[in-house]
Amino acid sequence: MIEIKTKLKKWGNSFGVVVPISSVEEEGAKEGDEVIVLMKKEKNNVLRETFGKYKFKKSTKKMMEETDKALYNE
């Protein structure tokens, strides 16, 4: 099994992917072979993907000031 990063392309009323010949040869596949495609959309914002969307009631500046006060007794 190999992993390929490629772009989804519109072909008529469908979508398709292009598989590089080097990957086809590495896997020993040929035209007409059935393959399994596992698809996962790549996320560009890793922090948002990890922590999700969260709306804070206080501004970042205010939270930093409170943190500094608690840590340094200022």
CORURPE-V855021 format. One record per pair of residues at least 6 apart in sequence whose ideal C-beta (glycine too) atoms are under 6 Angstrom apart, sorted by sequence separation. I is the first residue (numbers start at 0). GAP is how many residues later the second one is. D is the distance in whole Angstrom. If there is no record, write none. Layout:
i=<I;I>
gap=<GAP;GAP>
d=<D;D>
This chain:
i=<42;67;7;8;5;5;3;1;1;1>
gap=<6;6;7;7;11;12;19;21;24;25>
d=<4;6;5;6;5;6;5;6;6;6>
